[in-house]
């Protein structure tokens, strides 16, 4: 996804940017371009001249940041094939964001129109992106039946199937070579004694539930290799009686309780995605509400703040657990590490947008950023924040 300063291999590695990469430190200047699609399904080739013209409007800011506009345009042109070929044009995309520095090129298709603008600074400008694409919207769907095992990765942008290398493709393949794989049959039938479908089994050696647990444990082992180190939620898609059995074999800590009930073999990828995204939206809403409830519970204590200067200094130290920023409004100024913050009434040369900087620093250190209505913040406040522990305290994990 990144490029070196000579741009070697950029076209092959560039893809849609994610927040973790955008929030990382990059070689400045960091150029962020936002543009809305022209009505009539403008092609990516038609967008390139518009983006170059937008860069021309930022020539003074680029020059002050030691990058000529011609260099920025050359970086854009060199990597543009990645936008054209690296990802299909999203059918519902209404805008495009492009991020350029000497060590990075990334882009993001946007689900809504945005104001055309270019910003140049020491960090990428991600606030418009935060309003349109939640930074933690990635998820996985495990489509599980006795005939097929498929893993999908999705986000607000769409969904794609992932490759499972060391996972059995179906129950029969998993049981081959085991002594209990004999004349195994199974079908489902409705049972008056049960509120869900019951399983009717025939087979000699091993209890049939144990056969499924053996299968699911092998599936879980294969998933562990693919999902190692990830925190994205996993949604199970399966008929109802398989869900509790799989949960006994599961070791992935981010498996959601809410599942897609029904045979995934009967669902199209679009139907599977729609069902999964609905669950993810509900989970994201609960997470945001829960985070703000923590802020409300600890308001006016050393565990929270609605002071921009205090929040920025804490974010720089990696102390912000939850950050809440409004969707509109900008505050310009400078952070002079470790804890000096200058806030200016209007943008001055060398300034950065401070709400954006707070979001960048929070994400860089593993915190969560939520965009909220201005009315949800205290009167006159620019932000709200929950700290990992009380400022001035060294006792971690207080909230």
C-alpha positions in Angstrom: 0.0 0.0 0.0 2.9 2.3 0.5 5.6 3.4 -1.9 9.2 4.4 -1.3 10.6 7.7 -2.3 11.5 6.4 -5.8 8.0 5.1 -6.1 9.2 1.6 -7.1 6.3 -0.9 -6.9 3.7 1.7 -6.1 1.3 0.6 -8.7 1.2 -3.0 -7.6 0.9 -2.2 -3.9 -1.5 0.7 -3.8 -5.1 0.1 -2.7 -7.9 1.7 -0.9 -6.5 3.4 2.2 -7.5 2.4 5.7 -7.4 4.6 8.7 -4.6 2.8 10.5 -2.3 3.6 7.5 -3.5 7.1 7.1 -3.0 7.9 10.8 0.6 6.5 10.7 3.5 8.9 10.4 4.5 9.8 6.8 7.1 11.8 5.1 5.6 15.3 4.9 4.1 17.1 3.2 0.9 15.0 3.3 -1.5 16.1 0.5 -5.2 15.2 0.9 -7.6 15.8 -2.1 -11.4 15.4 -1.9 -13.5 15.6 -5.0 -17.1 14.7 -5.9 -18.0 12.7 -8.9 -19.5 14.6 -11.8 -23.1 13.6 -12.5 -23.2 11.0 -15.2 -20.8 8.4 -13.8 -17.6 10.2 -14.5 -14.8 7.8 -15.2 -11.6 7.8 -13.2 -9.7 9.0 -16.3 -11.9 12.1 -16.4 -11.2 12.7 -12.8 -7.4 12.9 -13.2 -7.4 16.4 -14.8 -9.7 17.7 -12.2 -7.5 16.5 -9.4 -4.4 18.0 -11.1 -6.2 21.4 -11.3 -7.1 21.1 -7.6 -3.4 20.5 -6.8 -2.6 23.7 -8.8 -4.8 25.7 -6.4 -2.6 24.5 -3.5 0.7 25.4 -5.2 1.6 28.0 -2.5 1.0 25.6 0.4 2.9 22.9 -1.4 5.8 25.3 -2.1 5.9 26.3 1.6 6.0 22.6 2.4 9.1 21.9 0.2 7.1 20.1 -2.6 6.5 21.7 -6.0 3.1 21.3 -7.5 4.7 19.5 -10.4 6.1 16.8 -8.0 2.7 16.3 -6.5 1.1 16.1 -9.9 3.8 13.6 -11.0 3.1 11.4 -7.9 -0.6 11.5 -8.7 -0.1 10.6 -12.3 2.3 7.8 -11.6 0.0 6.1 -9.1 -3.3 6.8 -10.9 -3.3 3.4 -12.6 -3.9 2.0 -9.1 -7.1 3.9 -8.9 -8.2 2.7 -12.3 -7.1 -0.9 -12.1 -6.4 -1.8 -8.4 -10.0 -1.6 -7.4 -13.3 -1.6 -9.4 -15.2 1.6 -9.4 -17.8 1.4 -6.7 -21.3 1.5 -8.2 -22.6 3.8 -5.5 -19.5 6.0 -5.1 -20.3 9.7 -5.2 -16.8 11.0 -4.5 -13.1 10.2 -4.2 -10.4 11.0 -1.7 -6.7 10.8 -2.6 -3.8 10.9 -0.2 -0.3 11.6 -1.5 3.1 11.9 0.2 6.6 11.0 -0.8 6.3 7.6 0.9 2.6 6.9 0.3 -0.2 6.9 -2.1 -3.8 5.8 -1.2 -7.3 6.5 -2.1 -10.9 5.9 -0.9 -14.2 5.9 -2.8 -16.7 7.9 -0.9 -20.4 7.0 -0.5 -21.6 10.7 -0.5 -20.6 13.9 -2.2 -18.0 16.2 -0.6 -16.8 19.7 -1.2 -13.8 19.8 -3.6 -10.7 20.7 -1.6 -7.0 20.2 -1.1 -5.1 20.3 2.2 -1.4 20.2 2.7 0.1 19.5 6.1 2.2 17.3 8.3 -0.7 14.8 8.6 -3.4 13.6 6.2 -6.7 15.3 6.5 -9.1 12.5 7.4 -12.1 14.4 9.1 -14.3 14.3 6.0 -13.5 10.6 5.7 -14.5 9.9 9.3 -17.9 11.4 8.7 -18.5 9.1 5.8 -16.7 5.9 6.6 -16.4 4.8 10.3 -12.8 3.9 11.0 -13.8 0.5 12.5 -16.3 -0.7 9.9 -14.4 -3.8 8.8 -15.9 -7.2 9.5 -15.8 -10.8 8.5 -18.5 -13.3 7.7 -18.0 -17.0 8.1 -20.5 -18.8 5.9 -20.7 -22.2 7.3 -22.6 -25.3 6.2 -21.8 -29.0 6.0 -21.1 -28.5 2.3 -19.1 -25.3 2.2 -16.9 -23.1 4.3 -16.3 -19.6 3.1 -14.8 -16.5 4.7 -15.6 -13.0 3.6 -14.1 -9.6 4.5 -16.4 -6.6 4.3 -16.8 -2.9 5.1 -19.1 -0.1 4.2 -17.5 -0.2 0.7 -18.5 -3.8 0.0 -17.4 -7.4 0.5 -15.0 -9.9 -1.0 -14.2 -13.6 -0.4 -11.0 -14.4 1.4 -8.8 -17.4 0.7 -8.7 -20.1 3.4 -5.6 -22.2 2.9 -5.6 -24.7 5.8 -9.3 -25.1 6.3 -11.5 -28.1 5.3 -13.9 -27.2 2.5 -16.7 -29.3 3.9 -17.6 -31.8 6.6 -16.9 -34.8 4.4 -13.4 -33.7 3.6 -12.7 -33.0 7.3 -13.7 -36.5 8.4 -11.9 -38.4 5.6 -9.2 -40.6 7.1 -10.8 -40.7 10.5 -12.1 -44.0 11.9 -15.5 -42.5 12.6 -16.2 -41.5 9.0 -18.6 -44.3 8.2 -22.0 -44.1 6.5 -22.6 -40.6 7.9 -25.9 -39.1 7.1 -27.7 -36.1 8.5 -30.8 -34.0 7.8 -32.9 -31.5 9.6 -36.4 -31.8 10.8 -38.8 -29.6 12.8 -39.3 -30.8 16.3 -42.3 -29.9 18.4 -40.2 -30.4 21.5 -37.7 -27.8 20.3 -38.0 -24.1 19.4 -35.4 -24.6 16.6 -34.7 -27.1 14.0 -33.5 -30.4 15.4 -30.9 -32.6 13.8 -31.7 -36.2 12.9 -28.5 -38.3 12.7 -27.5 -41.8 11.6 -23.9 -43.1 12.1 -22.1 -45.7 14.2 -18.9 -44.7 15.9 -18.9 -41.2 17.3 -21.7 -39.0 18.6 -22.8 -36.8 15.6 -22.4 -33.6 17.6 -18.8 -34.5 18.2 -18.3 -35.0 14.5 -19.5 -31.4 14.0 -17.3 -30.1 16.8 -14.3 -31.9 15.2 -15.1 -30.2 11.9 -15.7 -26.8 13.5 -12.4 -27.0 15.4 -10.5 -27.6 12.2 -12.3 -24.6 10.7 -11.4 -22.5 13.7 -7.7 -23.5 13.3 -7.7 -22.4 9.7 -9.4 -19.1 10.6 -6.9 -18.4 13.3 -4.1 -18.2 10.7 -6.1 -15.7 8.6 -7.5 -13.6 11.5 -4.4 -13.6 13.7 -3.9 -10.3 15.4 -7.2 -8.8 14.0 -10.0 -7.2 16.0 -12.7 -7.0 13.4 -15.9 -8.7 14.4 -16.7 -12.1 12.9 -20.3 -12.9 12.0 -21.4 -16.5 11.7 -23.8 -17.4 8.9 -25.3 -20.8 9.4 -28.6 -22.7 10.1 -29.7 -22.2 13.6 -28.7 -25.5 15.2 -25.1 -25.1 14.0 -24.6 -21.8 15.7 -24.3 -22.9 19.3 -22.2 -25.9 18.3 -19.7 -23.7 16.4 -19.4 -21.4 19.3 -18.2 -24.2 21.5 -15.3 -24.7 19.1 -14.6 -21.0 18.4 -11.4 -19.4 19.8 -11.7 -16.0 17.9 -12.5 -13.5 20.7 -14.4 -11.1 18.4 -17.1 -13.6 17.2 -20.5 -11.7 17.6 -23.4 -13.3 19.4 -25.7 -12.0 16.6 -25.6 -14.5 13.7 -27.1 -14.6 10.2 -29.6 -17.5 10.6 -30.3 -19.7 7.6 -28.3 -21.7 5.1 -25.6 -19.5 3.5 -25.7 -21.8 0.5 -29.1 -20.3 -0.4 -27.9 -16.6 -0.1 -26.3 -14.6 -2.8 -23.1 -12.6 -1.9 -25.2 -9.4 -2.0 -27.8 -10.9 0.3 -25.1 -12.1 2.7 -23.4 -8.7 2.7 -26.6 -6.9 3.4 -27.4 -9.1 6.3 -23.9 -8.8 7.7 -23.7 -5.0 7.3 -27.0 -4.6 9.1 -25.5 -6.4 12.1 -22.3 -4.4 11.9 -24.2 -1.1 11.8 -26.1 -2.1 15.0 -22.9 -3.1 16.7 -21.2 0.2 15.7 -24.1 2.2 17.0 -24.0 0.3 20.3 -20.3 0.9 20.6 -20.6 4.6 20.0 -23.4 4.9 22.5 -21.5 2.9 25.0 -18.4 5.0 24.6 -20.3 8.2 25.1 -22.0 6.7 28.1 -18.5 6.2 29.6 -17.8 9.9 28.9 -21.0 11.0 30.5 -20.4 8.8 33.6 -17.0 10.3 34.2 -17.7 13.9 33.0 -16.0 16.6 35.1 -13.4 14.2 36.4 -9.7 13.7 35.5 -10.8 10.8 33.3 -12.4 13.0 30.8 -12.0 16.4 29.1 -13.8 18.7 26.7 -10.8 21.0 26.5 -9.1 20.9 23.1 -5.6 21.8 24.3 -5.7 19.2 27.1 -7.1 16.6 24.7 -4.4 17.2 22.1 -1.6 16.9 24.6 -3.1 13.7 25.9 -3.6 12.3 22.4 0.1 13.0 21.7 1.0 10.8 24.7 -1.4 8.1 23.6 -3.8 8.6 26.5 -7.0 9.1 24.6 -9.3 6.0 24.6 -12.4 7.6 23.1 -12.5 10.9 21.1 -15.7 12.6 20.0 -15.4 15.3 17.3 -18.2 17.2 15.5 -18.9 16.7 11.8 -18.4 20.4 11.0 -16.2 23.2 12.1 -12.4 23.6 12.1 -9.9 24.8 14.6 -6.4 25.8 13.4 -3.2 26.0 15.3 -0.1 24.1 16.3 0.9 21.4 18.7 4.4 21.9 20.1 5.3 18.6 21.8 4.9 17.5 24.4 2.0 19.6 25.7 2.0 23.1 24.2 -0.9 23.9 22.0 -1.5 27.1 20.1 -5.0 27.7 18.9 -5.6 30.5 16.3 -8.7 32.3 15.4 -8.0 31.8 11.7 -5.5 29.6 9.7 -2.0 30.9 9.8 1.1 29.7 7.8 2.3 26.4 9.1 -1.0 25.6 11.0 -2.7 22.3 11.1 -6.4 21.5 11.6 -6.4 20.6 15.3 -9.5 18.4 15.4 -8.0 16.4 12.6 -4.7 16.2 14.5 -6.5 14.9 17.6 -8.2 12.2 15.5 -5.0 11.2 13.9 -3.1 10.9 17.2 -5.9 9.0 18.8 -6.1 6.5 16.0 -2.3 6.2 15.8 -2.2 5.0 19.4 -5.1 2.6 19.1 -8.0 4.8 20.4 -11.4 5.2 18.9 -12.8 8.3 17.2 -16.5 9.0 16.8 -18.2 11.8 14.8 -21.1 13.3 16.8 -23.5 16.2 16.3 -22.2 19.4 17.8 -25.3 19.4 20.1 -24.0 16.3 21.8 -20.9 18.2 23.0 -20.9 20.6 25.9 -21.7 24.2 24.9 -18.7 25.9 23.4 -16.6 22.6 23.4 -14.7 21.5 20.3 -14.2 17.9 21.4 -14.9 15.4 24.2 -12.5 12.7 25.3 -12.2 9.8 27.6 -8.7 9.0 28.8 -7.2 5.6 29.4 -6.5 6.7 33.0 -6.8 9.9 35.0 -4.4 12.6 33.9 -1.7 12.8 36.5 -2.2 9.2 37.5 0.0 6.3 36.5 -2.8 3.7 37.2 -3.7 2.3 33.8 -7.1 0.8 33.0 -9.2 3.1 35.2 -12.0 3.2 32.5 
